[in-house]
Amino acid sequence: MDLKSKAERFLSLVERLSLRPHRVSELAQLYGVSVRTVERDLEALSHAGYRIEQLGRGLYRIPDRPPTLHPVEALALFAAGRLLYHQAPTRQYENALEKLAKMLPEPLRSLLLKSTQGLEERRGDSRTLEMVARALLERRVLAFEYRSGGSKNWRPKEVLVYFLEANRTNLGLYAIGYERTYHRQILTFKLNRMRNARLLEETYEFPEDFDPNVYLRQAWGVVGAREETVEVRLRFAPEAAWRALEGDYPGLTVDKELPDGSLLARLKAVPFKGGVPWEVLSWVQSFGPRVEVLSPPELRSLWLEEARQVLAKATESVGIRG
């Protein structure tokens, strides 16, 4: 028996049994060993001073006392776990969720574990995640091929990664850093649009003047600070006004409430792709006819044109069915 692998299994057993009760058969399948091997491991842990409790036939746990948390702190960690589950692109996130759950008191611990089952079935690209994480932690230049949204071409990139951001809308992961191959500026790159990621030997230091809060201050999604911004003016219909008044949208300012219950509001956004803030456009479209784009003219024209295209397709579909 490899002593290192056996020691690693012991450490893993302690973590798992401290998190929740496990059956011997479940552990044997997990580690690829016999049931008798797991039983011997439990005996060894007991002799080493760990308090092994048997809750039923073949069901064991190690009593664990989570850190004392204020109820709001416990709820915040629980919410973080749920967000992590929704964002998690690969099954490797399961270990992180289990470690987070271990900090929670009951019943939040059991609720989080039960509500996040199924991560082991996800088969996302963990290699890209690992390369990006190591680039940030080891401060090594990240090289990869990248395909922008809507493009069919893969282009080589070399990026000094400064920050990782989860998009508040789609919960996708994005790397923010200095792109030195072409644009030579700080840009945002979506991880699932990368391929063939690898680390270069060259290292770098984080710039003292980079502040993620400043970079993302005017970001409606993940497109960060640039010198140019546009002011978007909107009219919310009465049935959608309450959404704006709740204040859930960063950077959205309500200017005036009109007699009919509608609202005039504005926000600043970063333009891209032809000078249009596309992240704002997709958000506006999610309201359907309950939000109207008043300005800028470029965004209003595009919003109206896409609405006309939807109407044309709907009319065409009706004609086909008729």
N, C-alpha and C positions, 0 to 999 in steps of 0.2 A: 504494500500500500504506500503510495506517495504521501510522505508526511505533510508536505505543503498542502496538497489537495484535501487531506483529512482535517488539517487545522482550519482551512478555509470553510469546510463543511461545518465544523463545530461553530465557528463564528456566525455562519449563516443560520444555523439551527437556533442559536441564542436569539438572534434578531427576529426570526420568524415566530418562535414560540413566545417571545415577549410582545409581539404585535397582536397575535390572536391564537386561539387553540388550533392545533393541527392533529390530524390522524397519522398514525405511523405509516399506513399504506400510502397516504398522500405524499408524505415526505420521501418515502422510498422511491416513488415514481418520479418525484421532482429531481432527486439527486442521482437517479439511475443506479440504485443499490438495492440490496435485499431488505426485507422488513426486519430480519434479525440484525443486520448491520445498524439500522437506525435505532433499534432497541439497545444495542451495545453502546451506541453514541450517547443515548440518553442516560444510561447508567454511568458512563464516564463523566458526563457533565454534572451529574448529581454528586459523584465523588469529588469533583473539582470545586464543589461549593454552590453550584447553582440550584435553586429551589425548583425542582421539577414537580408539577402537580398533575395528577391523573384525574380527569374530569369524567371519564367514562371508559368503556372498553376501547383501548387503542387511541384514546384522545388525550393529548397532553398540552400543557402550557407552562410558561414561566411568568409568574405574577410580575407585573411591571407597574411602576408608579410614574405616570407622566408628569412633566413639570407643572407647577401651579400657574394657571392662566386666569386672567379676568374673563368673565363670560364673553365680552366683546372681542377679546384677543382670540379666544377659542373659536368664535364664529368667523373671525377674519381668516384664520388658518383653514377652517373648513371650506370657506368660499374659495380660497386660493387652491385648495385641492380639487374642487369641482372645475375651476377654470383650467387647471393643469390637465385634467382628464379630457376636457373638450378640445384643448389645443394639442394634446399629445399625438404626434404623428407616428410614433413607433412604440413597440412593446417595451423598449428599454426604459420608458418613463414609469413603468410599474414600480421599480425599486424606489424611485424618488417619491412616488405617492405613498408607498408603504412607510418610508421614513418620516414623511410629513404626518401621516396618520398616527404614528407612534407618539407624537407630541400631544395628541388630543385626548381629553377625558372621554369616558363613556357618557352617553351613547353616541357622541359625535364620531368617535373612532370607528365603531362598527358601521355606522351609517355611511361614512366616507368609503370604507373598504367595500361595502356591499354595492354602493352606487357607482363604483369605478371598475367593476369586474368587466373583463373582456379586452383589456389592454394587450394581453398576451397573444390575441388573435390578429393584432395589427401588424402589417408587414411593410412599413414604410422604409425609406432609405436612411438607415442609421449612420452610414458612413459619412454622408455630407454633414449631418449633425455633429458627429465626432470631430471632423476636420475643422468646422467653424468654431466649435467650443475650444479645441486645442489651440487654434490660431489666436483666440482672445486670451486664453489663460497663459499660454507660453509666449505671447507677443511675437508670433512668427507670421510672415507674409503668407497670405492665402492665395493660391492660384486655382483657377477654375474656368470652365466654359459657361457662358451665360446666354440665355435666350430671353429677351425682353417680351413682355406681354403682347401677344398678337404677331410676333416675329417668327419666321421659320429658320432664321440663321443663328448659329451658335458662335459667340465671339469670345476670345480669350480675355481674361481679366486677372489682374493682380491687385489685391486689396489689403490694406492695413485695417484690420477690424477693430473698431472702437467701442461698439455697443451692439446688443441684441434686443430687438423689440418684437413684441407680439401685437399684431394688428387688432385694435379693439373691435373691428367689424367682423373679420373672418378668422381671427385668432391664429393666422399664419405667422410663422417666424421669419424675421427679416434681419439681415446683417447690415449694420451701418458702419461705413469706414471710408478711408481715402482710397479712391481708385486711381492708380498711377499709370495705367497703360495707355489711356486715351483721354478721358475727361479731365484728369488731374484735379479732382475735387471730391468732397465728401458726398457720397451717394448712398442710396438704399437698395439692397438686393434681396429678393425673395429666395429663401433657401431651396424651395422645390423647383426653382428655375435654374439651379446650378447642376452641373455634372462634372465628373472627373476632378473633383476637388482634391487638392494635395497641398502639403505644407512645404514652403521653401525654407532653406537654412537661414536666410536673412531674418534678423529680428528688428524690432522697432520699439519706440517709447510712445506712450500715450501723450498727445499734445496737451499742455496745460490749459490751453484756451478752449478745448472742446468740452462743452457742457450739454449732455443729452436733453436736459430740460429746455435749454435755449433752442437747440436744434429742432426739437419736436413741438415747440410752443405753438406754432401756427399750423401744425400738421393735422389735417382732418383724418388722415389714416396713418400712413408711415412716411409719406413724402415730406422730408424735413426742410429746415430753413434754407431759403435762398433769398437773394437780394430782392427779387421781384415777388410781390403778392398782389392778389386781386381781391376787391371787396365784392362779396356776393350779397345781393338784397333779395329777400324772399317774402312772400305773403302766405301765411298759414290760414287755411280755412277754419271756421269755428270748431269743426269736429276734430281738427288736428292741433288746435291751439294749446290744449293742455299738455301735449307732448313737449312743446317748446318751453312752456312755463315751468315744467318740472326741473329744467336745468341739467338734463343728462348729457347735453351736447357741449363739449368744451369749445369755448370761443364764440358761441352763439349768443348774440345780444338782442334782446327784445326792445325795439324802439317805441312802439306804440300799439295800444289795443284799440281797435276800431269799434264803432257802435254796434256793428253786426256780430261782434265776438271774434272776428278774425284778427290776426296779428301781423305787424310789419317787423321783420327781424333782419339782421345782417351778420356776416361773419367774414373773416379774412382767410384766404386759402392760397396754397402754393400752386401755381399753374404748371402744367406740363402737357406734352403731346399737343402741340399746336396752340399753346397758351391757354388751354381750358383746364380747370380744376376737376379732373375726371372723378376723383374720389368723392367730391361733393355732388357731382351729377348723379352717380349711382345711388347715393343716399337720398337725394331729392326724389328720384324716380321710385324709391321704395314707398313713398307716400301716395303715389298715384296722382289723382287730380286734386288732392287736398293741400298741395303746396305748389305755388306758382313762382317761377324764377322771374324776377323783375330786372335784374342786371347782374353782371355786365352783358352787353348785347351779344357777344360771342357765345356765352353760355346759354342765354335765353333762346337764341336761334337754334342751337343744337338741341336743347330740351324740346322745343316745339317740333323740330324736324323728326326727332325720334318718336314723339307722340303721334305724328302723322303717319309714320311708318307702321306703328303698332295698329292704328286704325285701319290702314290699308290692308294689312295682313288679316285683320279680323273680318273686314268686309269681303276679302277674297275667300276666306274660309267659309263664310256664310253662303257665298255664291256656289262654292263647290258642293257643299252639303245639299243646297237647294236643287 
